[in-house]
Amino acid sequence: MRCEVCDNGERIPARRARLAERDGRTALVLGVPVEICPACGQVWLTMDVAKRLDALFDRLLASGAETAQIHWVESQAA
């Protein structure tokens, strides 16, 4: 699919880290499946990935730790 932002590249599947910060706490999820535009760097998440990522961030940030990280696992339910 063509990039809707720059119209110069084709979106390609990739894995990237996603970071969230709330109330002085930081959560990092590694290896999140995304699509990126190699021309402009725009990143897209599917709705399913975004919902699951939000649930993972909620869980990590609610742990009480100042920082937390986890690897994305395909078979893991949110």
C-alpha positions in Angstrom: 0.0 0.0 0.0 1.3 3.5 -0.9 2.1 5.9 1.9 -0.7 8.3 2.4 1.6 10.9 4.1 4.3 11.4 1.5 3.1 9.3 -1.5 6.8 8.4 -2.1 7.0 4.9 -0.7 5.3 1.6 -0.2 4.4 0.7 3.3 6.4 -2.3 4.5 5.9 -4.6 7.6 8.4 -4.1 10.4 8.9 -4.5 14.1 9.5 -1.4 16.3 9.6 -0.5 20.0 6.7 1.5 21.3 7.0 3.7 24.4 4.4 5.2 26.8 4.9 7.5 29.7 2.3 8.2 32.4 2.5 9.8 35.8 6.3 9.6 35.9 6.4 5.9 34.8 7.7 4.6 31.6 6.7 1.4 29.7 8.4 -0.1 26.7 7.1 -2.8 24.4 9.7 -4.3 22.1 9.1 -5.9 18.7 5.6 -4.5 18.0 4.4 -5.3 14.5 3.9 -2.1 12.5 4.0 -0.9 8.9 6.4 1.9 8.0 7.1 4.1 5.0 10.8 3.8 4.1 10.6 7.2 2.4 9.3 9.4 5.3 9.3 7.1 8.3 5.6 7.3 9.1 4.5 4.3 11.3 1.1 2.6 11.3 -0.5 0.1 13.7 -3.5 -2.0 12.9 -6.5 -1.5 15.2 -6.0 -4.9 16.8 -2.3 -4.2 17.5 -3.2 -0.7 18.9 -5.8 -2.2 21.3 -3.5 -4.9 22.5 -0.6 -2.4 22.9 -2.8 -0.1 25.0 -3.8 -3.0 27.2 -0.1 -4.0 27.6 0.8 -0.4 28.5 -2.0 -0.2 31.1 -0.7 -3.4 32.7 2.9 -2.4 32.7 2.2 1.1 34.0 -0.2 -0.2 36.7 2.6 -2.4 38.1 3.9 0.5 40.2 7.4 0.2 38.8 9.1 3.4 37.6 10.1 1.6 34.4 8.8 -1.7 32.8 9.4 -3.4 29.5 8.1 -6.5 27.7 8.6 -8.2 24.3 5.6 -8.5 22.0 4.6 -12.1 21.7 2.2 -13.0 18.9 0.4 -15.8 20.8 0.0 -13.8 24.0 -3.6 -12.6 24.6 -4.0 -9.1 25.9 
